[in-house]
């Protein structure tokens, strides 16, 4: 199973804004738009490699996704 990180945006902000305001990064299965925590995310939202998990680029991370991800990856 492969994963990637997908952005959730702050209230009133969207990936189509000129300067989207990031709320938190969620972890999703590759090419899915629902976070491991169950949160539906925008299909246009920014994504990045799951390798960013645990690095400054992956902050802030959804705590629920972080906890679930730890248990899914050997
Ligand atoms: Zn999440």
PDB file of the backbone (N, CA, C, O) and the ligand in Angstrom, with CONECT records:
HET     ZN  A 101       1
ATOM      1  N   UNK A   1       0.845  -1.198   0.000  1.00  0.00           N
ATOM      2  CA  UNK A   1       0.000   0.000   0.000  1.00  0.00           C
ATOM      3  C   UNK A   1       0.880   1.248   0.000  1.00  0.00           C
ATOM      4  O   UNK A   1       1.821   1.378   0.782  1.00  0.00           O
ATOM      5  N   UNK A   2       0.539   2.147  -0.897  1.00  0.00           N
ATOM      6  CA  UNK A   2       1.307   3.398  -0.944  1.00  0.00           C
ATOM      7  C   UNK A   2       0.468   4.556  -0.430  1.00  0.00           C
ATOM      8  O   UNK A   2      -0.759   4.558  -0.536  1.00  0.00           O
ATOM      9  N   UNK A   3       1.148   5.521   0.117  1.00  0.00           N
ATOM     10  CA  UNK A   3       0.472   6.657   0.734  1.00  0.00           C
ATOM     11  C   UNK A   3       1.028   7.967   0.207  1.00  0.00           C
ATOM     12  O   UNK A   3       2.141   8.035  -0.314  1.00  0.00           O
ATOM     13  N   UNK A   4       0.225   8.994   0.357  1.00  0.00           N
ATOM     14  CA  UNK A   4       0.723  10.330   0.092  1.00  0.00           C
ATOM     15  C   UNK A   4       0.047  11.282   1.073  1.00  0.00           C
ATOM     16  O   UNK A   4      -0.922  10.925   1.743  1.00  0.00           O
ATOM     17  N   UNK A   5       0.576  12.487   1.141  1.00  0.00           N
ATOM     18  CA  UNK A   5       0.004  13.477   2.037  1.00  0.00           C
ATOM     19  C   UNK A   5      -0.834  14.453   1.207  1.00  0.00           C
ATOM     20  O   UNK A   5      -0.447  14.851   0.109  1.00  0.00           O
ATOM     21  N   UNK A   6      -1.980  14.823   1.755  1.00  0.00           N
ATOM     22  CA  UNK A   6      -2.870  15.746   1.046  1.00  0.00           C
ATOM     23  C   UNK A   6      -3.270  16.874   1.989  1.00  0.00           C
ATOM     24  O   UNK A   6      -3.577  16.649   3.160  1.00  0.00           O
ATOM     25  N   UNK A   7      -3.260  18.081   1.457  1.00  0.00           N
ATOM     26  CA  UNK A   7      -3.495  19.254   2.297  1.00  0.00           C
ATOM     27  C   UNK A   7      -4.973  19.481   2.581  1.00  0.00           C
ATOM     28  O   UNK A   7      -5.829  19.263   1.724  1.00  0.00           O
ATOM     29  N   UNK A   8      -5.251  19.925   3.810  1.00  0.00           N
ATOM     30  CA  UNK A   8      -6.561  20.478   4.138  1.00  0.00           C
ATOM     31  C   UNK A   8      -6.354  21.969   4.312  1.00  0.00           C
ATOM     32  O   UNK A   8      -5.370  22.407   4.908  1.00  0.00           O
ATOM     33  N   UNK A   9      -7.294  22.748   3.785  1.00  0.00           N
ATOM     34  CA  UNK A   9      -7.145  24.191   3.817  1.00  0.00           C
ATOM     35  C   UNK A   9      -7.973  24.825   4.915  1.00  0.00           C
ATOM     36  O   UNK A   9      -8.984  24.272   5.348  1.00  0.00           O
ATOM     37  N   UNK A  10      -7.535  25.990   5.358  1.00  0.00           N
ATOM     38  CA  UNK A  10      -8.237  26.706   6.415  1.00  0.00           C
ATOM     39  C   UNK A  10      -9.630  27.107   5.933  1.00  0.00           C
ATOM     40  O   UNK A  10      -9.883  27.194   4.732  1.00  0.00           O
ATOM     41  N   UNK A  11     -10.527  27.349   6.888  1.00  0.00           N
ATOM     42  CA  UNK A  11     -11.884  27.783   6.546  1.00  0.00           C
ATOM     43  C   UNK A  11     -11.834  28.976   5.612  1.00  0.00           C
ATOM     44  O   UNK A  11     -11.109  29.941   5.855  1.00  0.00           O
ATOM     45  N   UNK A  12     -12.607  28.903   4.548  1.00  0.00           N
ATOM     46  CA  UNK A  12     -12.682  30.021   3.619  1.00  0.00           C
ATOM     47  C   UNK A  12     -11.559  30.038   2.607  1.00  0.00           C
ATOM     48  O   UNK A  12     -11.518  30.909   1.738  1.00  0.00           O
ATOM     49  N   UNK A  13     -10.651  29.089   2.707  1.00  0.00           N
ATOM     50  CA  UNK A  13      -9.542  29.015   1.767  1.00  0.00           C
ATOM     51  C   UNK A  13      -9.699  27.746   0.938  1.00  0.00           C
ATOM     52  O   UNK A  13     -10.252  26.758   1.421  1.00  0.00           O
ATOM     53  N   UNK A  14      -9.223  27.760  -0.291  1.00  0.00           N
ATOM     54  CA  UNK A  14      -9.302  26.568  -1.133  1.00  0.00           C
ATOM     55  C   UNK A  14      -8.062  26.514  -2.012  1.00  0.00           C
ATOM     56  O   UNK A  14      -7.355  27.508  -2.177  1.00  0.00           O
ATOM     57  N   UNK A  15      -7.809  25.329  -2.575  1.00  0.00           N
ATOM     58  CA  UNK A  15      -6.618  25.192  -3.422  1.00  0.00           C
ATOM     59  C   UNK A  15      -6.669  26.076  -4.660  1.00  0.00           C
ATOM     60  O   UNK A  15      -5.659  26.272  -5.334  1.00  0.00           O
ATOM     61  N   UNK A  16      -7.866  26.615  -4.958  1.00  0.00           N
ATOM     62  CA  UNK A  16      -7.984  27.482  -6.134  1.00  0.00           C
ATOM     63  C   UNK A  16      -7.693  28.935  -5.809  1.00  0.00           C
ATOM     64  O   UNK A  16      -7.638  29.777  -6.705  1.00  0.00           O
ATOM     65  N   UNK A  17      -7.504  29.234  -4.520  1.00  0.00           N
ATOM     66  CA  UNK A  17      -7.116  30.597  -4.150  1.00  0.00           C
ATOM     67  C   UNK A  17      -5.701  30.875  -4.635  1.00  0.00           C
ATOM     68  O   UNK A  17      -4.911  29.965  -4.886  1.00  0.00           O
ATOM     69  N   UNK A  18      -5.412  32.162  -4.756  1.00  0.00           N
ATOM     70  CA  UNK A  18      -4.073  32.505  -5.186  1.00  0.00           C
ATOM     71  C   UNK A  18      -3.060  32.137  -4.102  1.00  0.00           C
ATOM     72  O   UNK A  18      -1.970  31.641  -4.390  1.00  0.00           O
ATOM     73  N   UNK A  19      -3.444  32.390  -2.856  1.00  0.00           N
ATOM     74  CA  UNK A  19      -2.550  32.049  -1.735  1.00  0.00           C
ATOM     75  C   UNK A  19      -3.321  31.179  -0.740  1.00  0.00           C
ATOM     76  O   UNK A  19      -3.772  31.663   0.297  1.00  0.00           O
ATOM     77  N   UNK A  20      -3.464  29.921  -1.058  1.00  0.00           N
ATOM     78  CA  UNK A  20      -4.230  29.037  -0.164  1.00  0.00           C
ATOM     79  C   UNK A  20      -3.576  28.965   1.214  1.00  0.00           C
ATOM     80  O   UNK A  20      -2.352  28.942   1.344  1.00  0.00           O
ATOM     81  N   UNK A  21      -4.421  28.931   2.227  1.00  0.00           N
ATOM     82  CA  UNK A  21      -3.901  28.828   3.601  1.00  0.00           C
ATOM     83  C   UNK A  21      -4.040  27.384   4.065  1.00  0.00           C
ATOM     84  O   UNK A  21      -5.148  26.869   4.213  1.00  0.00           O
ATOM     85  N   UNK A  22      -2.910  26.748   4.290  1.00  0.00           N
ATOM     86  CA  UNK A  22      -2.894  25.347   4.718  1.00  0.00           C
ATOM     87  C   UNK A  22      -3.346  25.225   6.164  1.00  0.00           C
ATOM     88  O   UNK A  22      -2.904  25.977   7.033  1.00  0.00           O
ATOM     89  N   UNK A  23      -4.231  24.272   6.408  1.00  0.00           N
ATOM     90  CA  UNK A  23      -4.644  24.016   7.789  1.00  0.00           C
ATOM     91  C   UNK A  23      -3.791  22.889   8.367  1.00  0.00           C
ATOM     92  O   UNK A  23      -3.141  23.049   9.400  1.00  0.00           O
ATOM     93  N   UNK A  24      -3.808  21.750   7.680  1.00  0.00           N
ATOM     94  CA  UNK A  24      -3.088  20.590   8.197  1.00  0.00           C
ATOM     95  C   UNK A  24      -2.878  19.590   7.049  1.00  0.00           C
ATOM     96  O   UNK A  24      -3.637  19.577   6.079  1.00  0.00           O
ATOM     97  N   UNK A  25      -1.857  18.771   7.172  1.00  0.00           N
ATOM     98  CA  UNK A  25      -1.631  17.702   6.206  1.00  0.00           C
ATOM     99  C   UNK A  25      -2.285  16.425   6.709  1.00  0.00           C
ATOM    100  O   UNK A  25      -2.140  16.059   7.875  1.00  0.00           O
ATOM    101  N   UNK A  26      -3.006  15.751   5.818  1.00  0.00           N
ATOM    102  CA  UNK A  26      -3.562  14.437   6.128  1.00  0.00           C
ATOM    103  C   UNK A  26      -2.799  13.392   5.326  1.00  0.00           C
ATOM    104  O   UNK A  26      -2.154  13.699   4.324  1.00  0.00           O
ATOM    105  N   UNK A  27      -2.888  12.150   5.793  1.00  0.00           N
ATOM    106  CA  UNK A  27      -2.296  11.033   5.064  1.00  0.00           C
ATOM    107  C   UNK A  27      -3.430  10.291   4.358  1.00  0.00           C
ATOM    108  O   UNK A  27      -4.443   9.964   4.976  1.00  0.00           O
ATOM    109  N   UNK A  28      -3.256  10.027   3.073  1.00  0.00           N
ATOM    110  CA  UNK A  28      -4.262   9.276   2.318  1.00  0.00           C
ATOM    111  C   UNK A  28      -3.587   8.111   1.612  1.00  0.00           C
ATOM    112  O   UNK A  28      -2.365   8.082   1.470  1.00  0.00           O
ATOM    113  N   UNK A  29      -4.406   7.137   1.162  1.00  0.00           N
ATOM    114  CA  UNK A  29      -3.865   6.133   0.261  1.00  0.00           C
ATOM    115  C   UNK A  29      -3.617   6.833  -1.061  1.00  0.00           C
ATOM    116  O   UNK A  29      -4.292   7.808  -1.392  1.00  0.00           O
ATOM    117  N   UNK A  30      -2.654   6.339  -1.812  1.00  0.00           N
ATOM    118  CA  UNK A  30      -2.281   6.972  -3.067  1.00  0.00           C
ATOM    119  C   UNK A  30      -3.503   7.119  -3.969  1.00  0.00           C
ATOM    120  O   UNK A  30      -4.266   6.174  -4.167  1.00  0.00           O
ATOM    121  N   UNK A  31      -3.671   8.320  -4.508  1.00  0.00           N
ATOM    122  CA  UNK A  31      -4.758   8.635  -5.447  1.00  0.00           C
ATOM    123  C   UNK A  31      -6.144   8.621  -4.817  1.00  0.00           C
ATOM    124  O   UNK A  31      -7.146   8.578  -5.531  1.00  0.00           O
ATOM    125  N   UNK A  32      -6.213   8.656  -3.488  1.00  0.00           N
ATOM    126  CA  UNK A  32      -7.507   8.819  -2.839  1.00  0.00           C
ATOM    127  C   UNK A  32      -7.571  10.207  -2.209  1.00  0.00           C
ATOM    128  O   UNK A  32      -6.546  10.833  -1.939  1.00  0.00           O
ATOM    129  N   UNK A  33      -8.790  10.670  -1.983  1.00  0.00           N
ATOM    130  CA  UNK A  33      -8.940  12.018  -1.439  1.00  0.00           C
ATOM    131  C   UNK A  33      -9.549  12.003  -0.043  1.00  0.00           C
ATOM    132  O   UNK A  33      -9.945  13.045   0.480  1.00  0.00           O
ATOM    133  N   UNK A  34      -9.621  10.821   0.556  1.00  0.00           N
ATOM    134  CA  UNK A  34     -10.115  10.724   1.928  1.00  0.00           C
ATOM    135  C   UNK A  34      -8.961  10.375   2.849  1.00  0.00           C
ATOM    136  O   UNK A  34      -8.253   9.391   2.634  1.00  0.00           O
ATOM    137  N   UNK A  35      -8.781  11.187   3.871  1.00  0.00           N
ATOM    138  CA  UNK A  35      -7.703  10.941   4.818  1.00  0.00           C
ATOM    139  C   UNK A  35      -7.919   9.640   5.570  1.00  0.00           C
ATOM    140  O   UNK A  35      -9.038   9.131   5.642  1.00  0.00           O
ATOM    141  N   UNK A  36      -6.838   9.104   6.132  1.00  0.00           N
ATOM    142  CA  UNK A  36      -6.959   7.896   6.958  1.00  0.00           C
ATOM    143  C   UNK A  36      -7.922   8.144   8.111  1.00  0.00           C
ATOM    144  O   UNK A  36      -8.555   7.214   8.611  1.00  0.00           O
ATOM    145  N   UNK A  37      -8.031   9.403   8.530  1.00  0.00           N
ATOM    146  CA  UNK A  37      -8.912   9.769   9.640  1.00  0.00           C
ATOM    147  C   UNK A  37     -10.369   9.864   9.191  1.00  0.00           C
ATOM    148  O   UNK A  37     -11.259  10.054  10.020  1.00  0.00           O
ATOM    149  N   UNK A  38     -10.624   9.732   7.862  1.00  0.00           N
ATOM    150  CA  UNK A  38     -11.994   9.791   7.374  1.00  0.00           C
ATOM    151  C   UNK A  38     -12.389  11.138   6.801  1.00  0.00           C
ATOM    152  O   UNK A  38     -13.494  11.302   6.286  1.00  0.00           O
ATOM    153  N   UNK A  39     -11.488  12.096   6.892  1.00  0.00           N
ATOM    154  CA  UNK A  39     -11.784  13.446   6.405  1.00  0.00           C
ATOM    155  C   UNK A  39     -11.759  13.483   4.870  1.00  0.00           C
ATOM    156  O   UNK A  39     -10.811  13.007   4.246  1.00  0.00           O
ATOM    157  N   UNK A  40     -12.809  14.053   4.273  1.00  0.00           N
ATOM    158  CA  UNK A  40     -12.826  14.223   2.817  1.00  0.00           C
ATOM    159  C   UNK A  40     -12.023  15.463   2.449  1.00  0.00           C
ATOM    160  O   UNK A  40     -12.201  16.534   3.028  1.00  0.00           O
ATOM    161  N   UNK A  41     -11.144  15.296   1.482  1.00  0.00           N
ATOM    162  CA  UNK A  41     -10.260  16.389   1.096  1.00  0.00           C
ATOM    163  C   UNK A  41     -10.504  16.764  -0.358  1.00  0.00           C
ATOM    164  O   UNK A  41     -11.024  15.976  -1.148  1.00  0.00           O
ATOM    165  N   UNK A  42     -10.116  17.978  -0.684  1.00  0.00           N
ATOM    166  CA  UNK A  42     -10.331  18.492  -2.035  1.00  0.00           C
ATOM    167  C   UNK A  42      -9.461  17.743  -3.041  1.00  0.00           C
ATOM    168  O   UNK A  42      -8.266  17.537  -2.823  1.00  0.00           O
ATOM    169  N   UNK A  43     -10.094  17.334  -4.160  1.00  0.00           N
ATOM    170  CA  UNK A  43      -9.343  16.621  -5.195  1.00  0.00           C
ATOM    171  C   UNK A  43      -8.256  17.507  -5.799  1.00  0.00           C
ATOM    172  O   UNK A  43      -7.283  17.009  -6.365  1.00  0.00           O
ATOM    173  N   UNK A  44      -8.428  18.821  -5.675  1.00  0.00           N
ATOM    174  CA  UNK A  44      -7.432  19.752  -6.208  1.00  0.00           C
ATOM    175  C   UNK A  44      -6.364  20.117  -5.184  1.00  0.00           C
ATOM    176  O   UNK A  44      -5.433  20.863  -5.486  1.00  0.00           O
ATOM    177  N   UNK A  45      -6.503  19.588  -3.978  1.00  0.00           N
ATOM    178  CA  UNK A  45      -5.583  19.966  -2.909  1.00  0.00           C
ATOM    179  C   UNK A  45      -4.151  19.532  -3.232  1.00  0.00           C
ATOM    180  O   UNK A  45      -3.908  18.551  -3.935  1.00  0.00           O
ATOM    181  N   UNK A  46      -3.241  20.294  -2.697  1.00  0.00           N
ATOM    182  CA  UNK A  46      -1.828  19.983  -2.861  1.00  0.00           C
ATOM    183  C   UNK A  46      -1.519  18.629  -2.219  1.00  0.00           C
ATOM    184  O   UNK A  46      -2.051  18.294  -1.160  1.00  0.00           O
ATOM    185  N   UNK A  47      -0.657  17.862  -2.874  1.00  0.00           N
ATOM    186  CA  UNK A  47      -0.218  16.603  -2.286  1.00  0.00           C
ATOM    187  C   UNK A  47       1.306  16.589  -2.232  1.00  0.00           C
ATOM    188  O   UNK A  47       1.975  17.337  -2.946  1.00  0.00           O
ATOM    189  N   UNK A  48       1.824  15.754  -1.400  1.00  0.00           N
ATOM    190  CA  UNK A  48       3.263  15.551  -1.371  1.00  0.00           C
ATOM    191  C   UNK A  48       3.532  14.106  -0.945  1.00  0.00           C
ATOM    192  O   UNK A  48       2.663  13.419  -0.407  1.00  0.00           O
ATOM    193  N   UNK A  49       4.746  13.680  -1.201  1.00  0.00           N
ATOM    194  CA  UNK A  49       5.128  12.308  -0.893  1.00  0.00           C
ATOM    195  C   UNK A  49       4.982  12.013   0.595  1.00  0.00           C
ATOM    196  O   UNK A  49       5.203  12.880   1.440  1.00  0.00           O
ATOM    197  N   UNK A  50       4.609  10.785   0.897  1.00  0.00           N
ATOM    198  CA  UNK A  50       4.522  10.360   2.296  1.00  0.00           C
ATOM    199  C   UNK A  50       5.890  10.432   2.971  1.00  0.00           C
ATOM    200  O   UNK A  50       5.983  10.376   4.197  1.00  0.00           O
ATOM    201  N   UNK A  51       6.950  10.556   2.174  1.00  0.00           N
ATOM    202  CA  UNK A  51       8.291  10.699   2.747  1.00  0.00           C
ATOM    203  C   UNK A  51       8.419  11.956   3.596  1.00  0.00           C
ATOM    204  O   UNK A  51       9.316  12.068   4.432  1.00  0.00           O
ATOM    205  N   UNK A  52       7.502  12.906   3.369  1.00  0.00           N
ATOM    206  CA  UNK A  52       7.555  14.154   4.141  1.00  0.00           C
ATOM    207  C   UNK A  52       7.045  13.968   5.554  1.00  0.00           C
ATOM    208  O   UNK A  52       7.210  14.839   6.409  1.00  0.00           O
ATOM    209  N   UNK A  53       6.420  12.815   5.793  1.00  0.00           N
ATOM    210  CA  UNK A  53       5.906  12.535   7.144  1.00  0.00           C
ATOM    211  C   UNK A  53       7.066  12.555   8.131  1.00  0.00           C
ATOM    212  O   UNK A  53       8.094  11.917   7.901  1.00  0.00           O
ATOM    213  N   UNK A  54       6.902  13.282   9.219  1.00  0.00           N
ATOM    214  CA  UNK A  54       7.952  13.344  10.230  1.00  0.00           C
ATOM    215  C   UNK A  54       9.025  14.370   9.940  1.00  0.00           C
ATOM    216  O   UNK A  54       9.980  14.503  10.705  1.00  0.00           O
ATOM    217  N   UNK A  55       8.880  15.105   8.834  1.00  0.00           N
ATOM    218  CA  UNK A  55       9.825  16.179   8.520  1.00  0.00           C
ATOM    219  C   UNK A  55       9.087  17.514   8.620  1.00  0.00           C
ATOM    220  O   UNK A  55       7.857  17.536   8.655  1.00  0.00           O
ATOM    221  N   UNK A  56       9.824  18.623   8.666  1.00  0.00           N
ATOM    222  CA  UNK A  56       9.175  19.941   8.743  1.00  0.00           C
ATOM    223  C   UNK A  56       8.203  20.181   7.580  1.00  0.00           C
ATOM    224  O   UNK A  56       7.204  20.878   7.755  1.00  0.00           O
ATOM    225  N   UNK A  57       8.476  19.618   6.404  1.00  0.00           N
ATOM    226  CA  UNK A  57       7.599  19.811   5.248  1.00  0.00           C
ATOM    227  C   UNK A  57       6.229  19.182   5.466  1.00  0.00           C
ATOM    228  O   UNK A  57       5.256  19.567   4.818  1.00  0.00           O
ATOM    229  N   UNK A  58       6.153  18.219   6.375  1.00  0.00           N
ATOM    230  CA  UNK A  58       4.891  17.528   6.617  1.00  0.00           C
ATOM    231  C   UNK A  58       4.132  18.082   7.806  1.00  0.00           C
ATOM    232  O   UNK A  58       3.160  17.475   8.256  1.00  0.00           O
ATOM    233  N   UNK A  59       4.559  19.222   8.321  1.00  0.00           N
ATOM    234  CA  UNK A  59       3.907  19.839   9.483  1.00  0.00           C
ATOM    235  C   UNK A  59       2.990  20.974   9.042  1.00  0.00           C
ATOM    236  O   UNK A  59       3.302  21.646   8.060  1.00  0.00           O
ATOM    237  N   UNK A  60       1.880  21.214   9.720  1.00  0.00           N
ATOM    238  CA  UNK A  60       1.354  20.384  10.800  1.00  0.00           C
ATOM    239  C   UNK A  60       0.644  19.159  10.231  1.00  0.00           C
ATOM    240  O   UNK A  60       0.038  19.216   9.161  1.00  0.00           O
ATOM    241  N   UNK A  61       0.730  18.065  10.960  1.00  0.00           N
ATOM    242  CA  UNK A  61       0.116  16.815  10.509  1.00  0.00           C
ATOM    243  C   UNK A  61      -1.127  16.524  11.338  1.00  0.00           C
ATOM    244  O   UNK A  61      -1.139  16.727  12.553  1.00  0.00           O
ATOM    245  N   UNK A  62      -2.171  16.046  10.669  1.00  0.00           N
ATOM    246  CA  UNK A  62      -3.384  15.603  11.359  1.00  0.00           C
ATOM    247  C   UNK A  62      -2.984  14.499  12.349  1.00  0.00           C
ATOM    248  O   UNK A  62      -2.391  13.492  11.961  1.00  0.00           O
ATOM    249  N   UNK A  63      -3.315  14.699  13.622  1.00  0.00           N
ATOM    250  CA  UNK A  63      -2.878  13.729  14.641  1.00  0.00           C
ATOM    251  C   UNK A  63      -3.513  12.367  14.444  1.00  0.00           C
ATOM    252  O   UNK A  63      -2.875  11.337  14.661  1.00  0.00           O
ATOM    253  N   UNK A  64      -4.783  12.366  14.029  1.00  0.00           N
ATOM    254  CA  UNK A  64      -5.473  11.087  13.810  1.00  0.00           C
ATOM    255  C   UNK A  64      -4.807  10.331  12.667  1.00  0.00           C
ATOM    256  O   UNK A  64      -4.571   9.128  12.772  1.00  0.00           O
ATOM    257  N   UNK A  65      -4.506  11.027  11.581  1.00  0.00           N
ATOM    258  CA  UNK A  65      -3.827  10.370  10.451  1.00  0.00           C
ATOM    259  C   UNK A  65      -2.449   9.865  10.877  1.00  0.00           C
ATOM    260  O   UNK A  65      -2.037   8.768  10.498  1.00  0.00           O
ATOM    261  N   UNK A  66      -1.754  10.657  11.651  1.00  0.00           N
ATOM    262  CA  UNK A  66      -0.417  10.266  12.093  1.00  0.00           C
ATOM    263  C   UNK A  66      -0.457   8.978  12.889  1.00  0.00           C
ATOM    264  O   UNK A  66       0.358   8.080  12.683  1.00  0.00           O
ATOM    265  N   UNK A  67      -1.422   8.896  13.807  1.00  0.00           N
ATOM    266  CA  UNK A  67      -1.541   7.710  14.654  1.00  0.00           C
ATOM    267  C   UNK A  67      -1.911   6.485  13.819  1.00  0.00           C
ATOM    268  O   UNK A  67      -1.377   5.397  14.034  1.00  0.00           O
ATOM    269  N   UNK A  68      -2.828   6.665  12.863  1.00  0.00           N
ATOM    270  CA  UNK A  68      -3.253   5.551  12.019  1.00  0.00           C
ATOM    271  C   UNK A  68      -2.136   5.118  11.088  1.00  0.00           C
ATOM    272  O   UNK A  68      -1.943   3.926  10.847  1.00  0.00           O
ATOM    273  N   UNK A  69      -1.411   6.081  10.571  1.00  0.00           N
ATOM    274  CA  UNK A  69      -0.339   5.787   9.622  1.00  0.00           C
ATOM    275  C   UNK A  69       0.749   4.944  10.276  1.00  0.00           C
ATOM    276  O   UNK A  69       1.273   4.013   9.665  1.00  0.00           O
ATOM    277  N   UNK A  70       1.081   5.268  11.499  1.00  0.00           N
ATOM    278  CA  UNK A  70       2.106   4.510  12.225  1.00  0.00           C
ATOM    279  C   UNK A  70       1.757   3.031  12.278  1.00  0.00           C
ATOM    280  O   UNK A  70       2.629   2.168  12.182  1.00  0.00           O
ATOM    281  N   UNK A  71       0.463   2.752  12.433  1.00  0.00           N
ATOM    282  CA  UNK A  71       0.033   1.358  12.558  1.00  0.00           C
ATOM    283  C   UNK A  71      -0.087   0.650  11.220  1.00  0.00           C
ATOM    284  O   UNK A  71      -0.160  -0.578  11.176  1.00  0.00           O
ATOM    285  N   UNK A  72      -0.107   1.404  10.131  1.00  0.00           N
ATOM    286  CA  UNK A  72      -0.301   0.787   8.810  1.00  0.00           C
ATOM    287  C   UNK A  72       1.011   0.532   8.090  1.00  0.00           C
ATOM    288  O   UNK A  72       1.069  -0.258   7.148  1.00  0.00           O
ATOM    289  N   UNK A  73       2.050   1.196   8.534  1.00  0.00           N
ATOM    290  CA  UNK A  73       3.335   1.054   7.854  1.00  0.00           C
ATOM    291  C   UNK A  73       4.280   0.247   8.729  1.00  0.00           C
ATOM    292  O   UNK A  73       4.493   0.603   9.888  1.00  0.00           O
ATOM    293  N   UNK A  74       4.842  -0.814   8.214  1.00  0.00           N
ATOM    294  CA  UNK A  74       5.720  -1.661   8.999  1.00  0.00           C
ATOM    295  C   UNK A  74       6.967  -0.902   9.472  1.00  0.00           C
ATOM    296  O   UNK A  74       7.818  -1.476  10.152  1.00  0.00           O
TER     297      UNK A  74
HETATM  298 ZN    ZN A 101      -6.419  13.264   8.971  1.00  0.00          ZN
END
